[in-house]
């Protein structure tokens, strides 16, 4: 007849054996959960889109101007409601394909997506011509670029008012996640104590418009 001590020892041994059999499956599940969490965090923080430069003004109502400090900007001229089109080179600098759906909604209607053109068009004009415009969505492979056309709408500009658009909010998806990110157009801090003008912003109201 087994004593209480012997029964306890036997149960403990059986429990350890069961745990040894279950532990590999638990480890696999934990590793899979960690990988899934890491992949999800990566996909959320993924930011491959960058506007490289502007590809020219596409309307007579928009001109390229420089201020007293030598910084350039695209200036929209005219009365309230005047529209002007500009084009920017948009790059996919990431390792995954991006699907661009256009501009995300703004609080106002000062910027609208006019469409896009391929990096190279048959007429060889920088950014293309209105006849080259295509509708969204567009798929941008890794390392490739398109020209993003934007329609700027002039708001009501009061005396002494300056309104400048420094970024464009894009709606795009990659790795199964949809994003709505502000892509800078203007001055970007290069972390060396100075500023470098990488792209040209759009001035909707101001002294030169």
Secondary structure as a PSIPRED ss2 file (coil, helix, strand):
# PSIPRED VFORMAT (PSIPRED V4.0)

   1 X C   1.000  0.000  0.000
   2 X C   1.000  0.000  0.000
   3 X C   1.000  0.000  0.000
   4 X H   0.000  1.000  0.000
   5 X H   0.000  1.000  0.000
   6 X H   0.000  1.000  0.000
   7 X H   0.000  1.000  0.000
   8 X H   0.000  1.000  0.000
   9 X H   0.000  1.000  0.000
  10 X H   0.000  1.000  0.000
  11 X H   0.000  1.000  0.000
  12 X H   0.000  1.000  0.000
  13 X H   0.000  1.000  0.000
  14 X H   0.000  1.000  0.000
  15 X H   0.000  1.000  0.000
  16 X H   0.000  1.000  0.000
  17 X H   0.000  1.000  0.000
  18 X H   0.000  1.000  0.000
  19 X H   0.000  1.000  0.000
  20 X H   0.000  1.000  0.000
  21 X H   0.000  1.000  0.000
  22 X H   0.000  1.000  0.000
  23 X H   0.000  1.000  0.000
  24 X H   0.000  1.000  0.000
  25 X H   0.000  1.000  0.000
  26 X H   0.000  1.000  0.000
  27 X H   0.000  1.000  0.000
  28 X H   0.000  1.000  0.000
  29 X H   0.000  1.000  0.000
  30 X H   0.000  1.000  0.000
  31 X H   0.000  1.000  0.000
  32 X H   0.000  1.000  0.000
  33 X H   0.000  1.000  0.000
  34 X H   0.000  1.000  0.000
  35 X H   0.000  1.000  0.000
  36 X H   0.000  1.000  0.000
  37 X H   0.000  1.000  0.000
  38 X H   0.000  1.000  0.000
  39 X H   0.000  1.000  0.000
  40 X H   0.000  1.000  0.000
  41 X H   0.000  1.000  0.000
  42 X H   0.000  1.000  0.000
  43 X H   0.000  1.000  0.000
  44 X H   0.000  1.000  0.000
  45 X H   0.000  1.000  0.000
  46 X C   1.000  0.000  0.000
  47 X C   1.000  0.000  0.000
  48 X C   1.000  0.000  0.000
  49 X E   0.000  0.000  1.000
  50 X E   0.000  0.000  1.000
  51 X E   0.000  0.000  1.000
  52 X E   0.000  0.000  1.000
  53 X E   0.000  0.000  1.000
  54 X E   0.000  0.000  1.000
  55 X E   0.000  0.000  1.000
  56 X E   0.000  0.000  1.000
  57 X E   0.000  0.000  1.000
  58 X C   1.000  0.000  0.000
  59 X C   1.000  0.000  0.000
  60 X C   1.000  0.000  0.000
  61 X C   1.000  0.000  0.000
  62 X E   0.000  0.000  1.000
  63 X E   0.000  0.000  1.000
  64 X E   0.000  0.000  1.000
  65 X E   0.000  0.000  1.000
  66 X E   0.000  0.000  1.000
  67 X C   1.000  0.000  0.000
  68 X C   1.000  0.000  0.000
  69 X C   1.000  0.000  0.000
  70 X C   1.000  0.000  0.000
  71 X C   1.000  0.000  0.000
  72 X E   0.000  0.000  1.000
  73 X E   0.000  0.000  1.000
  74 X E   0.000  0.000  1.000
  75 X E   0.000  0.000  1.000
  76 X E   0.000  0.000  1.000
  77 X C   1.000  0.000  0.000
  78 X C   1.000  0.000  0.000
  79 X C   1.000  0.000  0.000
  80 X C   1.000  0.000  0.000
  81 X C   1.000  0.000  0.000
  82 X C   1.000  0.000  0.000
  83 X E   0.000  0.000  1.000
  84 X E   0.000  0.000  1.000
  85 X E   0.000  0.000  1.000
  86 X E   0.000  0.000  1.000
  87 X E   0.000  0.000  1.000
  88 X E   0.000  0.000  1.000
  89 X E   0.000  0.000  1.000
  90 X E   0.000  0.000  1.000
  91 X E   0.000  0.000  1.000
  92 X E   0.000  0.000  1.000
  93 X C   1.000  0.000  0.000
  94 X C   1.000  0.000  0.000
  95 X C   1.000  0.000  0.000
  96 X C   1.000  0.000  0.000
  97 X C   1.000  0.000  0.000
  98 X E   0.000  0.000  1.000
  99 X E   0.000  0.000  1.000
 100 X E   0.000  0.000  1.000
 101 X E   0.000  0.000  1.000
 102 X E   0.000  0.000  1.000
 103 X E   0.000  0.000  1.000
 104 X C   1.000  0.000  0.000
 105 X C   1.000  0.000  0.000
 106 X C   1.000  0.000  0.000
 107 X C   1.000  0.000  0.000
 108 X C   1.000  0.000  0.000
 109 X C   1.000  0.000  0.000
 110 X C   1.000  0.000  0.000
 111 X E   0.000  0.000  1.000
 112 X E   0.000  0.000  1.000
 113 X E   0.000  0.000  1.000
 114 X E   0.000  0.000  1.000
 115 X E   0.000  0.000  1.000
 116 X E   0.000  0.000  1.000
 117 X E   0.000  0.000  1.000
 118 X E   0.000  0.000  1.000
 119 X C   1.000  0.000  0.000
 120 X C   1.000  0.000  0.000
 121 X C   1.000  0.000  0.000
 122 X C   1.000  0.000  0.000
 123 X C   1.000  0.000  0.000
 124 X C   1.000  0.000  0.000
 125 X C   1.000  0.000  0.000
 126 X C   1.000  0.000  0.000
 127 X C   1.000  0.000  0.000
 128 X C   1.000  0.000  0.000
 129 X C   1.000  0.000  0.000
 130 X H   0.000  1.000  0.000
 131 X H   0.000  1.000  0.000
 132 X H   0.000  1.000  0.000
 133 X C   1.000  0.000  0.000
 134 X E   0.000  0.000  1.000
 135 X C   1.000  0.000  0.000
 136 X C   1.000  0.000  0.000
 137 X C   1.000  0.000  0.000
 138 X E   0.000  0.000  1.000
 139 X E   0.000  0.000  1.000
 140 X E   0.000  0.000  1.000
 141 X C   1.000  0.000  0.000
 142 X C   1.000  0.000  0.000
 143 X C   1.000  0.000  0.000
 144 X C   1.000  0.000  0.000
 145 X E   0.000  0.000  1.000
 146 X E   0.000  0.000  1.000
 147 X E   0.000  0.000  1.000
 148 X E   0.000  0.000  1.000
 149 X E   0.000  0.000  1.000
 150 X E   0.000  0.000  1.000
 151 X E   0.000  0.000  1.000
 152 X E   0.000  0.000  1.000
 153 X E   0.000  0.000  1.000
 154 X C   1.000  0.000  0.000
 155 X C   1.000  0.000  0.000
 156 X C   1.000  0.000  0.000
 157 X C   1.000  0.000  0.000
 158 X C   1.000  0.000  0.000
 159 X C   1.000  0.000  0.000
 160 X C   1.000  0.000  0.000
 161 X C   1.000  0.000  0.000
 162 X C   1.000  0.000  0.000
 163 X E   0.000  0.000  1.000
 164 X E   0.000  0.000  1.000
 165 X E   0.000  0.000  1.000
 166 X C   1.000  0.000  0.000
 167 X E   0.000  0.000  1.000
 168 X E   0.000  0.000  1.000
 169 X E   0.000  0.000  1.000
 170 X E   0.000  0.000  1.000
 171 X E   0.000  0.000  1.000
 172 X E   0.000  0.000  1.000
 173 X E   0.000  0.000  1.000
 174 X E   0.000  0.000  1.000
 175 X C   1.000  0.000  0.000
 176 X C   1.000  0.000  0.000
 177 X E   0.000  0.000  1.000
 178 X E   0.000  0.000  1.000
 179 X E   0.000  0.000  1.000
 180 X E   0.000  0.000  1.000
 181 X E   0.000  0.000  1.000
 182 X E   0.000  0.000  1.000
 183 X E   0.000  0.000  1.000
 184 X E   0.000  0.000  1.000
 185 X C   1.000  0.000  0.000
 186 X C   1.000  0.000  0.000
 187 X E   0.000  0.000  1.000
 188 X E   0.000  0.000  1.000
 189 X E   0.000  0.000  1.000
 190 X C   1.000  0.000  0.000
 191 X C   1.000  0.000  0.000
 192 X C   1.000  0.000  0.000
 193 X C   1.000  0.000  0.000
 194 X C   1.000  0.000  0.000
 195 X E   0.000  0.000  1.000
 196 X E   0.000  0.000  1.000
 197 X E   0.000  0.000  1.000
 198 X C   1.000  0.000  0.000
 199 X C   1.000  0.000  0.000
 200 X C   1.000  0.000  0.000
 201 X E   0.000  0.000  1.000
 202 X E   0.000  0.000  1.000
 203 X E   0.000  0.000  1.000
 204 X E   0.000  0.000  1.000
 205 X E   0.000  0.000  1.000
 206 X C   1.000  0.000  0.000
 207 X C   1.000  0.000  0.000
 208 X C   1.000  0.000  0.000
 209 X C   1.000  0.000  0.000
